[in-house]
């Protein structure tokens, strides 16, 4: 999870780490390792996967099961799993290890500007090439692979998840307020006041972690220009003060003026937000299908089990993206360190890719592969299967989260000032000015034009 506290020191660590890495090019992975071309005997030994996931979550459970199975036929093999679910702490750890050239064999990494630096230094294995060599690339959902793509089109992270993000809503709350699920982003704002009038918090929001609010900032620009806007913005080829950026900042401001967020939202964490929704106090929450076990099973209080519905990202006037285009992700990818890539690591990855999807889907999750049906758990409500079926009727575009696109320092500036914007302590114009200045200052260190 991303917390506001300590973000500026984190940015300094990231920048310093990249400077240290860039200044030394003597121990990078060989071109053969980058392409996934290694040869020689498979000698079992311990390897490490450093990840940014909850230790008892379905991804880690499934990977651990596969690793245990692999160890049975490869005595001496062991996968050491080190979990740091707090994302700022994890990101700082990766930056520190990267600077010291001590990254483990496997580590979690989004297709971020930081990862792009590692790629240009030949420190990441081309996972797309590996999948093709294993004959597995066509098994994966196109959007799962697309989410992992770098700007050069390459794939350097193995997708281990697949999830659609929806707006989950309380049907009874909407009925009492006399409103229907919104069709447009303007309708979305208009829903807040009648919900407030009926005693509901309109939107449950995890305000401690910067990315949930950053999603809302991205919605208008995505509807108006797809991902083109943020990809230009991050390099300084577009400005937050341009029309799509203005629309995004104004959207946050209008949500705030309409009382859409809970009082004190900035101190609420993920559990606080989900509790507000699953206890019926909040009418809506923006969440992904990774939480189907929380939102669509008998873990819900009895009165809510048949009251939970969902709608996808509303559209906007002048939209260039379709109603079936919204946030669809394959989660943070598993990157492979080219400096420690050997025949054993390659063989384990081939084994993992062949067996992981079935184990993951058995835990009630959507596999990143198309040929692995999800096992619906006992006690699931009808909305569980309904939400799963959406995976088969998605558009061909997915809204990229801005925290994976912007350079880390600028992203910290965006997240910090978004809270002020959503608290009505900053104007949309001032917000845009601050963001544009941050991009101008920081993007040259991360992007080659």
C-alpha angles and dihedrals in degrees: 000000000000118000126192095225114093097011097131094051088048091054090052091052091049093050092046092048092052091048091052092048094047093050094062124051102164101102105039121136117275119257087249092056092047089055090047092248108140129141139190138078121328104242112185115232139145119283131183134229113197109197143176096220138110106268095230096042124121096256093057093042091054095044091047091052092051091048091051090051091049091050091058091067096032108053110201094034119119132166111215107206115203114184126196105170094177099093100206090050091046093048091050090050092051091048091051093047092046091053090051092043089238102122112141126241093270129024138162117256136158121218089268131150087259091055090047088059089054090048093053088051090055092245098128128070115234099249092184089059090048093051090050091049091050090050089238104109095091090055092066125088108254092232091051090058093040091056089058095049121120120217090266090059095251124130116224101162128067110231111232099170143039123199142160120215117224140172104248114203142187107244094202092052091052091047092051090049091049095236137123129218106288120256096193135035089247089055087051091059092044091057094065102072097051089048090051089049089058093051100260130128098235099214129022107213134185097222098172093070112061100217101069093061090040088061089063091051090055098051101082095043090049092051092047101041109003112227092325093092099056092041089056094039094055091057095043093252090119132028134228085231090062117102098268092046092046089052091053094049092045090051090059091046092050092048088054094048090050092054094243097149129062119260107263093019091150092071095046118104132202095277092047091053096047091046090055090055101039092050092053098247095112123051100208142023132181106227141144135246088256083082097053089115088061099039105036110034140073089274085088118090110269096251092055102045095091095029099071119098134156142216130195128241108304118237130237139218108278093019118167094187123075130241088254091057114087141116109326117160142175091209128238108334129235106247122202121221109230091202091064099033111127137153092275093054091047093049092048091050091052089051092046094051092051097049109024099076094061094048092047094048090049087065091063095263131127109253120226086231124080097221098061117083119210118247107231107219125233112270095031117149120231090261090068093068091037091057092047092055090062088074089072096053104046125134122243096256130070127192107247113222109247093226088068093048107042121074110261096251094049090045090056090052091050094050095045094049094042088068090055090048091051090048090053090243093118132042123234089244093054091046092053091048092052093048093048090051091050092051092048091051101041112027096075089066092058109029129062112210 
